[in-house]
């Protein structure tokens, strides 16, 4: 980089795994537009293994949440609010005294221009549209990441991830178990992943499916190891979670169970035929304390049909 590299582009996205992976095309658009500037991503430290794979990010500034942004460098040339519509995220970025702030419009900051926030947009499109409003081009299809440098514990396995952040997005464990049992019976090695808090759920799925304890990786992998496992897998089966976004990023075929949020907001690209998104067509409350009724209309037979189609190559990898 030249001396201009002392100027920074600051991106705020202090959220989770899937949230990070959906801004990859927009961040790459920033890198292309500001090739001699340093792109700094303000995001949680736990996401560093994935942030390190994004070629457009020069530095991760650990930022656990809103209100935790600690910018100690010179004011950024451009600050981009990819966290939300504000007002908290706008305040955090204004505190860095950027030369320019690119954000959605918010009534508490009437003097700040920006596009109107739209709820019914794909998350990838949302941030590319924000850049385009500011005159910066972005390729919405630029979602892929290189394989992680860490070696996968196992390769060519079927990864089943039964957990989700909220009960509304959790398909019943006995249904995941039926899928796991039948795929294992067809000769596929099936493993169950999850967080430390999901060890009980993963063990329940494995036990109901008749899988060995060695198949349970919940609580035994950090993010780097989980990413390596997904990147080397032959298939991922999960709900609307960050693991589904990992499958998209690494080009691993996936069957994704959506409900109550539709896949046209958070799912894989429509043209990516190696990913099958199942959805009942009903929209509900993504933060509800019980499984969404639409999600419950999805049957194990549908999931198995999609899974075997991908595994057998009947759905062509695109």
N, C-alpha and C positions, 0 to 999 in steps of 0.2 A: 504493500500500500504506500501511497505518497503521503506528503505532509497533511493532505486533506483528511487523512484517516483519523486525525485527532477529533474530527467532528463525528458526532454519534447520532444514530437513529435509534430511538427508544420505543420499544413495543411492550405494552402492558397486557398480560394474559395470566393473571394469578389464579388459575383455575386447575382443572384436572387433566388426566391423560387424553381423553377424547377431545377435550377443548383445545389442547395444544396441537393435536394432529390435524384438526380442521383448519388451522390458520397457516399451515405450511405453504400452500400456494400464494397466499397474500404476502408472507414474509419473503418468499422468493421474488415476488414482484418488487418489493422494496430493495432487495439486494441488487436486482437488475437496474433499478432506477438510480440507486446511490452506490455505485460499485466502488467508490473510493472512500466511503464512510464506514464506520464501525457499527454494525447492527447489534444492539443489546436487547436481549429478551428478559423482561421482568416476569418471572414465573417461579413456582415452588422449586426448591432445591431437589426434592424427590424426583423431579422430572429430568434431571441433568442427563441421565443415560440416553434419553430420547432427544433432548435438545442438542446433544453433541453429534447426533446423526444428521441434523438439519444443516445442509451446506450453507444456508443463508444466514445462520446465526454465528456471530463472532464471540459472543460472551453471554453467559447466563448470569443475571443479577438476581440472587435468591430473594423471592418475594412471595411470602406464604399466603397473603390475602390482601384485600383492600385495606389501606391504612398502613401497610408494612413496607411501602416502597421507600428505599433509602438511596437517593441519588446524590452522590458526592462529587461528581465530575462537573466539567463546564456544562452550561445549558445545552441540551441536545439541539441539533439543527432541526430535527423533526421528531415529535412524539406522536405515536399512533395508539389510539385507544381501541384495542381489540379485546377488552375485557367485557364491555357491555355498553349501555347507553348512558350511564351516569346516574346521579351526579357524583357519587363517591369516586368513581374512576377518573372522572374529569378533574376533580379537585386534586387527586394524587398526581396527575400529570402536569397540571398547571403549577404545582409546587416546584417542579424541576425547571421552570422558567424557559420552556422551549421557544425557539424562534417561531415555529409553526406547530399548531396542534391540529391533528386530523382526528375527528370524532363525529359520532352521530349528534344530531341536534338534541338539545335538552332545554325545557322551559326555564330552568334555573340559571341558564347561561345564554340569555337571549342574544348577546353580542357575538357568540361563537357560531360561525356558519357550519353547516354539515347536512348530510342527507337525513331524511326522516327515518326513524327506526321502524322496521317492518317485522312483525312476528312470524308471518307465514313465508319464511325464506329458508333455503338450505343454509346451514351454518357456514359452509365453504363459500357459497355465493355472497353471504352477508359481508364478509371481510374483503373479498375481491371487489365488491361493489363500492365499499367505502374508499378503497384505494382509487378506483376508477373515477369516483366523484372528485378526488384530488388530482386527477390527471395522471395517475400511475397505472400502467397496464399490469394485469395479473392473469396467469394461465390457471384456470380452475381445475385442470386435470393434473397439475403438477403435485400430486399427493405422495408419490412413492419415496421411500427412504432406502438407503443401502442396508444390507444385512448387518446386524450388530457384530462388533468384533469378538464378543464373547462366544465361545462354543456352546451349542445347545446340549443340554443334558441328554436328550433323546432326539432322534430325527424321524421324520415320516410318521408321526403319530397323529391321531385325531384328538385335538384339544377341545374339551367341553368345559365351559366356564359358566356355572349355573348362577352365580351371584350378580347382583346389581345394586346400585347405590340406594334405591328405594324399593319397598315391597311391590309397588305398582308395576315395576318392570321385571319382576322375578317370576319366571315360568315355574310351575310346581316341580319339586325335586324328583317326584316319582316319574314324571314325564321325561325329564333329562335322563333318568336311570333307564327307562325303556329304550331310549335312543342309544345310550351307551352300551347296553346289554346286546342289542341287535347288531350294532356295528362291530363289537368285539366278537360276536359269534360269526360274523362274516370275514373274520381274519384280520381285522384292523386293531392295532394297539391303541387303546383309548386311555387318556390321562385326564384328570380333573384338576383344574386350577382354581385359585381364589386367594383372597387376602387372609391375613391371620384371623380376622374376625369371621371369616367364612369357612374355617376348618371344619366345623361341625356340619355345615351344609355339604361340603365336598365329600366328607366321610359318609354322610347319609346317601348321597348319590352313588358312591362307589359300592357301598354295602348292598343297596337295593339292586344294583346292576350285577352283583357278583364279581366285582373287580378286586384284584389284590390290593393290599395297602400300599404297595409300591406305585400304584397308579395315581395316588393322591399327591399333588404338588402344592396344594393350598397351604400357605404359610411357610413353604420351603423355598420360595423363589423371591428374589428382589426384582425390581423392575427390569434391570438389565438381563437377568436370567429368564424372566417371563418373555421379554421381547425376543430373545434368542430362540426360545422354545416355539413361539408362534411363527417366527420367520422360517424355521426348519420343519414345520408341521405340514402334513398333507391336507388337513382340513381343520377349521375352527367352527364350533357350534356354540353360540351364546346369544344373549339378549342384547338390548340396546345399551352397550357398555363400551368402555375404553378398549377392551380386548378386541371388539369388532373393528375399531379404528386401526388397531395394530395390524390386523389381518389385511385391511385395505392398504396400509402403508407398505407392507412387505409383499403384497401380491399373493398372499396365501388364500386359497379358496375358502369361502365361509358361508355358513347358513346363519342368518341373523333373524331373531324373533323380535318383532316390533310391536309395541303397544305399551302405553297409550299414545306415545308420540309417533307420528308417521315417518316412514323412511325418507320421504321427500324433504324432511327437515334435517335429519341427522344420519341418514343411511349412506351406503357407498354410492359412487357415481352410477347413474342409470346405465351408462354404456359399458360398465365393467361387468362382464358376463361371468366372471369367476366368483361373483358374490350373489347370493340369493337372499333377498330380504322378504320375509313373510310378514304380512300385516292383515288384520281383519277388515280394515277400512274405517274403524271407529277411533275417534280421538277422545282421550280422557285426561284425568289429572295425573301427571307424571310423578307427583309427590304424595300420592295417596298411600295409606297404610295397609293396603291389601292388593293382591294381584288385579290388574285391570281386567274387566270383563271381556274386552276385545282380545286381550292377550290369551285368555283362557279358551277362546274359541279355536286357537291353533292346536292341532292334534299331533301326537308323535308320528303318526303315519305321514303327515305332510312334511315334517322335518326329515324323516328317514328317506322319503322319496327325493327331496332336494339334495340330501347328503350323498346318497348313492349315485345320483345323477352326476354330481361333481366328481366323486371318487372314480367313477367308471368312465369319465370323460364324455358323458352324453351332453353335458353343458360345456361347450367349448370355452377354454380359457381365453379371455379377451384382454 
